[in-house]
Amino acid sequence: MGSIGATLADMRNNPRNVRFGDAVKLAEAHFGAPRRSGSHHVFRTPWPGDPRVNLQAAADGKAKAYQVRQLLAAIDRLEMTRARENEREGERRDSETTGKRAKIRPRG
């Protein structure tokens, strides 16, 4: 396996031809160590529900394509969540450095 970015790009190009070990390493890099239940590797996500991250090796040693697609969807969601958090943190820092308070709009 090459770098995480190269492996991720390869998975996006062809989710049907992904070695199980590569999928597990990529999931561990994003979600931490899995909980193992038999042949299933279940990864904890910071959100409830879908997309879940559950990997299981197929008979040929490859990851199942639908599970690779679920892993990619979960990584996309995680990256989008982190980007939003970073944006909010930047806005907070900007308002602190300029001395201006953020406007609070009444709900209605």
C-alpha positions as CSV (number, residue, x, y, z in Angstrom):
1,M,0.0,0.0,0.0
2,G,1.3,3.5,-0.8
3,S,0.3,6.6,0.9
4,I,-3.2,7.1,2.4
5,G,-4.0,9.6,-0.3
6,A,-3.0,7.3,-3.1
7,T,-4.9,4.4,-1.6
8,L,-8.0,6.6,-1.3
9,A,-7.7,7.8,-4.9
10,D,-7.4,4.1,-6.1
11,M,-10.4,3.2,-4.1
12,R,-12.5,6.0,-5.6
13,N,-11.4,4.9,-9.1
14,N,-12.2,1.2,-8.6
15,P,-14.1,0.2,-5.4
16,R,-14.3,-3.4,-6.7
17,N,-10.6,-4.0,-6.7
18,V,-9.5,-3.1,-3.2
19,R,-7.5,-5.4,-1.0
20,F,-9.1,-6.0,2.4
21,G,-6.0,-5.0,4.3
22,D,-5.8,-1.6,2.4
23,A,-9.4,-0.9,3.3
24,V,-8.8,-1.7,7.0
25,K,-5.7,0.5,7.1
26,L,-7.5,3.4,5.5
27,A,-10.5,3.0,7.9
28,E,-8.1,2.9,10.9
29,A,-6.4,6.1,9.7
30,H,-9.7,7.9,9.7
31,F,-11.7,6.2,12.5
32,G,-9.3,4.5,14.8
33,A,-9.1,0.8,15.8
34,P,-12.0,-1.4,14.9
35,R,-14.2,-3.5,17.1
36,R,-14.0,-7.0,15.7
37,S,-16.8,-9.4,15.7
38,G,-15.8,-12.6,13.9
39,S,-14.8,-11.6,10.4
40,H,-16.3,-8.1,10.7
41,H,-14.3,-5.1,11.4
42,V,-16.7,-2.4,12.8
43,F,-15.4,1.1,13.1
44,R,-16.8,3.8,15.3
45,T,-18.0,7.0,13.6
46,P,-18.7,10.3,15.4
47,W,-22.3,10.2,14.2
48,P,-25.1,7.7,14.7
49,G,-26.4,5.7,11.8
50,D,-25.3,5.7,8.1
51,P,-22.8,5.8,6.6
52,R,-21.6,3.0,8.8
53,V,-18.1,1.6,8.5
54,N,-18.2,-2.2,8.6
55,L,-15.6,-4.2,6.6
56,Q,-15.6,-7.8,5.8
57,A,-13.2,-9.7,3.5
58,A,-14.6,-11.5,0.5
59,A,-13.4,-15.0,-0.4
60,D,-10.8,-13.6,-2.8
61,G,-9.1,-11.4,-0.1
62,K,-10.7,-8.2,-1.4
63,A,-13.0,-5.9,0.4
64,K,-16.6,-6.1,-0.6
65,A,-17.4,-3.3,-3.1
66,Y,-20.5,-2.0,-1.3
67,Q,-18.6,-1.7,2.0
68,V,-15.8,0.2,0.2
69,R,-18.4,2.6,-1.1
70,Q,-19.8,3.0,2.4
71,L,-16.2,3.6,3.7
72,L,-15.7,6.3,1.1
73,A,-19.0,8.0,2.0
74,A,-18.1,8.0,5.6
75,I,-14.6,9.5,4.9
76,D,-16.3,12.2,2.8
77,R,-18.7,13.0,5.6
78,L,-15.9,13.1,8.2
79,E,-13.8,15.4,6.0
80,M,-16.8,17.7,5.4
81,T,-17.6,17.8,9.1
82,R,-14.0,18.7,9.9
83,A,-13.9,21.4,7.3
84,R,-17.1,23.0,8.7
85,E,-15.6,22.8,12.3
86,N,-12.4,24.5,11.0
87,E,-14.4,27.2,9.3
88,R,-16.3,27.9,12.4
89,E,-13.1,28.0,14.5
90,G,-11.6,30.5,12.0
91,E,-14.7,32.7,12.2
92,R,-14.5,32.6,16.0
93,R,-10.8,33.6,15.9
94,D,-11.5,36.4,13.4
95,S,-14.2,37.9,15.6
96,E,-11.9,37.7,18.6
97,T,-9.0,39.5,16.9
98,T,-11.1,42.3,15.5
99,G,-12.9,42.8,18.8
100,K,-16.3,42.6,17.1
101,R,-19.0,40.4,18.4
102,A,-20.9,38.2,16.1
103,K,-24.4,39.3,15.3
104,I,-27.1,37.2,16.8
105,R,-30.2,37.1,14.8
106,P,-33.5,36.3,16.5
107,R,-35.1,33.2,15.3
108,G,-38.4,33.6,13.8
